[in-house]
Amino acid sequence: MSEAMGLAGTRAESAEGTATEGVSVRNLGVRYRDRVLLEGISTEFRPRRVTAIVGPTGCGKTTLLRSINRMHDQAPGMRVTGSVSIDGADIYAPGVGVRGLRRRVGMLFQRPNPFPQSIADNISLAPRAHGLVSRREAAHLVEERLTEVGLWEAVRGRLNASPFHLSGGQQQLLCLARALALSPDVLLLDEPTSSLDPATTEHIERLITQLSERVTILIVTHNLAQAARISDDVLFLMAGRVVEAASSRTFFNDPGDERSRAYVSGRIG
């Protein structure tokens, strides 16, 4: 299977009427040497929806997210078993290239991590490397993506400057624009607002809601109020296992497991 494999995360039925399957996890296990980080994870992340992945610290939320982008591949001592499929194609199958996968599955981390290039290059280098835009088209892409995340007016006069002169919130918006520059089908967000001020957090939450119209979004968050505000579905983990997967309305108002009720009420976690 080549890097050109279909890895799309779209609605259960797209505008063309083609059914898609979103992200499917089957019996996923992750071990670090002798330590079990995830075990027997089987769940579905529905297309073009926001799924909040919640649970106590150390329960495996980030490990699950990183498994969907194959970020454990080069980590010594890490072993991944089971399968993760995007639009029906197993991303761990022989011949599936990580470069092609990450073109389709973007990731935003807890703390901003701009590249040590210019603001413009942070947006344009990867699309140019993948052959998605020419050098001439890159300027338009930079403006389009920075406008989408609400950063264009603040940086339009210093596109050739270092991103490290931006505020923390602006750097996170730049990293989001960088992820969107590859037009991903799936977007993985690992506590993307945990270190940001309330105004920037609110702005990013609005962006997440808007982006979910075209992108499948998985967000790890410790903030249950945030999860309730922006998610369509919730996956609740404890000790590396799935406790409950439900719609957000059900999880926050009528959870089916006593451990979920305890977590939502603040008695555990």
Protein Blocks (a to p, Z undefined) as FASTA:
>chain_A
ZZkbccddddfbdfkopacebjadehiacdehjacfbghiacdddehiacddeddehilp
mmmmmmmnopmmmmghiacedjddeehiafkbghiafklmmmmmccddfbdcddfbdfkl
mmmmmmmmnopacfklmmmmmmmmmmmnopmmmmmmmmmbcfklpcfklmmmmmmmmmmm
nopabdcdehkllmccfklmmmmmmmmmmmmmmpccddddfblklmmmmmmbdcddeehi
afbdcdfklmmmmccbfklmmmmnopgZZ
